[in-house]
Amino acid sequence: MADLRGLVEEMASALAGSAVTVLQGRHRPRGGSSLHTFDAAGRSAYANTGFAVHDLLRRMDEVLRPDGEDRTLVVELVRDGTGRAELRYTFDLPTVAPVRLVLDPHHRHPHHPTSPMPAPPGIAVRDRPTDPQVLATIRSLVAEFADAYEHRTGSAPELGAGHSEEDIHAAEAAMGLRLPEDLRALYRTVSHDDEYGLLGAGSLLRLASVVETYLAGGPGAVEPDDLFAVFPVVYEAYPPGRVRRVSRSDWWVEVGTDCGGNYCLVDLDPAPHGTPGQIIQYGRDFHGPVGYVAESVTAALREAIGSLRGDDASRQASVHPRYSHSERVGERRVADVVAGLDVQELYLNDGDVLDLADLAPLRHLRNVSVNRAARVTAAVPSSVPVEWLSIDAAEIDLAPLGAHPTLWGLRLATRQPISIGSLAGLPALSHLDLSGAEVSDLHRLAELTGLRVLELGLAQWRELRERGPLPAGLAAVALNGFARLEDADQWADWLRGAAAQR
């Protein structure tokens, strides 16, 4: 352990001269690392160490990790007044500062479906060749695209020879679905698209990559579903009614990329007003709803050709209205701030007295965040389909929330005590974060029978353990704010033990 002692001394030396007393970090091979630093009072403190401490954490991982251990390493280094440092570590916590535990890995927030999802009609693999009329249309459009591209750039696109029916059928059999006829026809015509923009919003992937991506980690377009995601609400894509309001789908097949972190998919299970085989887009630039691109591969090809020819109307279907708005409120009324808006996400910042009854005109609003307000009356009208509400205010009147029918996520931060009783009438409430709030009757949390995700601070968790009981059926919990690693370990053991006894 001499190597470890040297690493601890190096880490303590890197923090010398700063106000940092406690450093907590996590590291996972091939998964990167994160660091959090605190002063003696548990407040965030800064140390200008660059990447040095991250490298030390990596080297600690190499010393501490047993063979076969693939969980996250969590470490805590504590410095005393003399500069000496003590190290604690564990592989039993997935995160630190905050500590987050998932007790039921099958639980998902609303509109975050898991596999398997019901199969849409017409999806079954069939030993039938591509429709010859569709094939002729696509081949004609690809030829038009090549001509337009060469005319625009002076060089012809190299699209590669198409696949056989046997190749496409084998790919479909591997995925367990039949691709749309025009996508089959496209792969019969070409093999790939090296950033020529054949699909407009993205370049066509090779068929083998389509299969590999679809099956990686489970069927469909799979993004890790995080119960503690910063943006947990799923917004509706524009135009409304064409794309199902889901975070992922077994029936989204990734077929293209813009090579910049965004991806094109064919949607085989659209919403009632959509079309099977429509093209949608998601990725780095889509923090809100997915993007609707075109009603089909055929339409996307036509739009790409029109764009090459300078047709400004060629991509009108993919022009999306603003879905989010953020504004400093000051002494104005909320009604004046939201006048003329039609958004799904709203941030109201630095307000004086806010009455959320004024949100009534926003009939598509799903997420509201009130930040640094003086007083908030949480009278969100039942006609406004808000699902997530976050309020940080000196004073919050929760009684007017009543029995809001769609609100499932609530985060409150206030120093004026609030009551659990004021939340008992919310029928959909499943995620509650009270770690920033004073609560007068925390022991009543068990009355919230639908609660599945709970976030509290260390003192609140201790109070709940003493006065209890725990809410039944918790699927995930978070210990927010500062906690020493020993306390976090004990907290996690308690919650895991309680879950195992259910």
N, C-alpha and C positions, 0 to 999 in steps of 0.2 A: 504493500500500500504506500510505499515511499513515493511512487509516481503520483498517486492521488494527493498526498500531502503537498507535494510541490505545486500541483495544479491549483489547489485551494489557496496557497500562499500567493500564487500569481494572480488569481482572481481578486483576492483581497487587496493586493497591491494596485491592481487596475482601478479599484474604487477609492483609493487613497485621495484625500483632499476634497472628497464630495460629502454631501450630507447623507449618503446612502448607508443605512444600517442593515437592511435586509434585502437580499437579492433572491428572487425566485425565478426559475427558468424551466423550460421543458425542451426536450430534444427527442427526435425520432429519426433514425437513419433513413435517408432519402425523403424525409418529411420536413426537414428544416428545424428551426428552433425559434423560441420567443423568450423574451426577458421582461421582468417587471422589477422595479427598484423602489424601495420605501425608506423613509426616515424612521427615527425611533418611535414616533407617534403613529406609524402606520400610514402616513400620507405619502403620496407619490413624490419621489425625489429623482433628480436627474444626475447622471454621471456621464461625462463625455468620454466614452470608451471605444467608440467606433465599432468595428467588428471584432475587436480583441476578445471580448467576453464570449461572444458567440463561438469563436474558435476554441476557447477554453472549455466551453460547455460540450462541444463536439468531442474534444479529447477526453473529457471526463466520461462521456458516454462509452468511449472505447475501453476505458479502464473498468467501469462499473458493470457493463452489460454482460450477463451470463450468456453462454452459448444457448441458442434457441429462443432467447427472450426477444419478442417483437413488439412489446408494449412501449408506451411513451415513458421516457425517463423524466422524472420531476425532481429538481434539486432546490435546496434552500441554503444559502450561505448567510450567516449572521456574523457581523463584525461588532466587537466590543470597543470600549473607549481606548484601549491600548493598541488597537490594530489587529489583535488576534481574531481568527475567524473559525467558526464551527460549521461543518457541512452536514446536512441531512439529505437523504434522497429516498425515493420510492418508485416502484413500477406499478403501484396500485391505483394511481390517480391519472386520469386521461388528460386533465388540464390543471392549470393553477392560475390564480388571480384573474378571473374567478375559477372556482372549481365546479365542474359540471359533470353530473352523472346521469346516464341514461339507464333507467331501471327496466323499461319495457322497450326493446329495440323495434318492436312492430308498430309502436304508436306513431302517428303522423298528424300534423295539423290539418285543418280543413283544406281541401283541394290539393293535397299532397298525396296522391295515390301510390300504393305499392303494387308490386306484381304478385300474382297474375291479375291483369285487368280483363274484363269481358271482351271477347273478340268481336269486332264489328262485322257486319255481313259482307260476304264476298272476299274474305281475307284468306280463305283456305288455299293451299298450294294445289295447282291443277296442272296436269300434263297436257297443256294446250299451248300452241305457239302464239306469238304476238299477233295481234289483230293486223292483217295486211294493210288495211286502209290507214290505221294509225302509223304504221311503220313507214308508209309512203309519205305521209304528211311530215313526220319528224325528219326523214332524210332530206326532204325538200327544204325544211327550215334550217337544218344544219348547213346545207349548201348555201342558203341565203346568208346565214351568219358568217360563214367563211369568206364569202364575197364582200360583205360589208366590212368585216374586220380588215381584210387586205386593202380595201379602198381607203379605210380610215388610217391604217398604220403603215401601209406599204409592204407588209409581209404577211404571208398566209399563216393561219394558226395550225399548229401540229397537234391534232386531236387523237391520233392513234386509231388503229383498226378496231372495228366493233367486235363484240363477242358473239359466240354461237348461242342458239337456243339452249343447248345442253349446259353451257356455262351459266346462263341466267337461271335456268331451272335448278341447277345444283346450289347456287347462291340462295335462291328462295327456299329450297328444302332445308338448308342449314339454318335459316332464320325462322322458318315455320310460317311463312306468309307469302302471298303473291304481290309482287310490285305492280304499281299502276301501269296500264298498257303503254302510255307515252314514255314512261321511264324505261320500261323494257325496250321500247323502240329506240330510245336514245342510246342505251348500252348495246343494242344491235348495230348501231351506226358508228359510235365512237367508243373508245375505251377510257378516256380521261380528258382532263382540261387543265393544262398547266397555267393557271391564272389568266386565261383569256376571257373569262366572264361569261361562259356559255349559259349559266343560269341567272345572269344579271347580278344577283346579290352574292354570288359565290361561284367558285370553280368546281366542276364535277369531280368527285372522288373516283378512284379506281374501284371496280366492283369488289375486289378482295378486301379493300379498306372499309367498304360499306358493311360487309358481313362482319369483319373483325370488330368494328366500332359498335355495331348493333348488339353483339353478343357479349361485349366487354362489361363485366360487372352485373349482368342481367340484361333482359331484353329491352330494346327501345333506347330512347335518349335518356340517359341516366346521369343526373347530377346528384351529388351527396345531399340528402335531406337533413338539414340541421334544425333540431328543435329550438335552438337558441340563435337562429339566424337574425341578422340585423334587419332584413326585409322579409318577414315571414308571410306576408299577405300575397296571394296570387292575384294579379290584376287581369282585367279582361283586355284581350287584344282588340285592335281596331282594324276593320270595321266590326262592330259588335255582332255576336251570334255566329261567327264563322269558325273560331278556334275555341275548343273547350278550355274552360278556366281551370287548368291543372298545372302543377309544377313540372311534371314529367309524364310520359306516356309510353306504354309498351308498344304503341302503334305510331310513334314518331321514328322515322328512319333517316339517319343523317346521310346525306348524299353530296354535300358540298361545303366549301369553306371559303372565306375571303382571305385566308392565310394571315389574319390579324386578330384571331381570337373569337370570331363569329362563325356560326355554322348554319347551313341550310338543311332543312329536313322536309321530307314528304310526310304529310299528315294523313294517315289512313283511317282515322276515327275523328272526323270533324264535328263541330257543333251543328245544331239543326240547320243553320243557314249556310254552312260551309260545303265544300265539295271534297269527296274522298280523293286523295292524291294532291291536294293543295300544297303550296310551298310556304313554309314559315321559316323564321330565322330567330336564333337566340345566341347568347354568348356575352362577351366582355362588354359590349355597348348596350346591353339590354338588361338594365337593373329593374325595370318595370315589366310590362307585359312583353310576351314574345312578339316579334314583328310578322305581320301578314305580308307576304311577298306577291303571290299570284295564285289563281285558282287551280293551276295545273303546271306541269312541266312544259306543256305546249304553250301556255300563256306566258310563262317565264322566258321561253325562247323568243317568242314574238317581241316581248318587251326589250330583251337584250339586243335584238336586231334593230328595233326602233331607236334605242339609245345610241347605237353605233351610227345610225343615220341622222342623228340630231333631232329626233322627235321628242320634244319636251313633254309630251303627254304620255309617253310610254310607260312611266312608272308611277302614275297617279294613284294606283291602288295601294301602294306602300307608303304613302305620305301619312304620317300618324300625327294626330293632335297631341298637344302637351298633356301628359297624364299627371304631372306633379307641379305643385306651386309652393313656394316658401316666401314669407314676407314678415317684416317687422311690424307689429301691430301698434305699439305705443298706446296712446289714449283713445284710439279709434274703436268703433264697434266692429265686431266680427262681421256683421252684415255688410259694412262698407268695404271690408277687405275682400270678401268673397264675391262681391257683386260682379256678374258677368263671367264667373269661372264655371267650368265643368271639368273637374279633375277627379282622379281616384285617390290621390295622395296629397295631404295638405300639412304644411308646417306653419304654425302661428308662433312667432318669436317675440319675446320681450314686451308682452302686453300688460296692460294695467288691470282692467276688469273685463273679463271675457265671458260671454254667455253663449254656450255652444248650441243653444236653440236656434241661433242665427245661421246654422249650417243647413237649414231646411231646403234651400234651393239646390243643393249639391246632391242630386239623385243617383250619382254613380260613385260617391265617396266611400272608400274602403278603409283608409288609414289616416288617422289624425294624430299629430304630435304637437303638443303645446309645451313650449320651452320658456322657462324663466318668467312666469306670469306672477302677478300679485294675487289675484283672486280669479277662480274659475268656477262657473256654474256648469256642471257636466250634463246639461239638459239636451243631449243628442237626440233629435227626433227619431222615433221608431221607423219613420219612412225613409230615413237615410241609412243605407246598408253598411254602416261602419262595422268593421270586424276587429280592428286593432286601434286602441286608444292609449296614448301616452301623455301624461300630464305631470309637469314639473312646475309647481306653484306654491307660494307661501300659504295659500288657503284654498281648499278644494271642497265644494259642496257636491257630494256624490248622490244625494237622495234623488235628484231629478233624473238620474239614469234609469231609475225604475226597473222595468223588465225589458230592456232593449233586446230585440229578438236575435240580432246577428252578431253582437259583440262577443268574441271568444278570447281576445287577448287584451290585457289591461296592465299598464305599468304606471305606478304612482310614486311621486317623490314630493314630500311635503313634511314640514315640521309640526304643523297643527295636527293633532291626533285624528285619525279616521277610524271608522268602525267597519268590521267585517260584516256586520248586520246590514249595512247599506248596499252590499254586493249580493246578498242572498237571493234577490229576485232575478238575477241575470241568468236566463235559461241556458245560454250557449257558452258561458264562461269556462274556459279550460286551461288558460295560461295566465298566471298572475305573478307579477313582480312587485313586491312591496319592500324591496331592500333599501330603497331611498325614502321610506315613509315611516312616520311614527304611527303605530297601530294600538288602539286602546284595548282591543279584545282579540288578540292574536289566537288565543285558545279556541276560538270559534271557527277556525279555518275548516275543520272537519264538516261544518254545515254546508260548505260549498261542494256538493256531492259530485259535480261534474268536473272538478279540478283535476288536471292531469300533469301540468307542469307548474312548479312552484319555485320562485326565486326569492331568497331572503338573505339578510346579513347574519354574521356569526352570532351576535347577541340575540337576534330574533329566533334563530334555530335553537339556541340554548333555552330560550323561554318556552318555545313550543315543545321541546323535549321534556321540560319540567312540568308543564301544565297540560300539554297535549289535548286530545289525541291527534295523531297525524291524519291528514285527509286520506281516505281510502282510495286505492287505485292510482297513486302517483306513478307516472311513467318516466318523469325526468325531474331532476332537482338541481338547483344552482346555489352555491355559497358565494355570494357577491361581496365585493369589498376586500379589505385586508384580513387575512387569517394566517397564523403561523402554520407551518407544514404539519406539526404534531396535532394541532386542533383540526386541520382539514382531514387528516387521516382518521381521527376519531369520529368526526362527523360522517365521513363516507362509510365507515364500518357500521355505524348506527343505522344509516339509511338503507344500506344493502341488507343488513340483518332484518330490518322491518319489512322490506320488500320480500325477502325469502319466506317470511312467516305468513304471507297473505295466502 
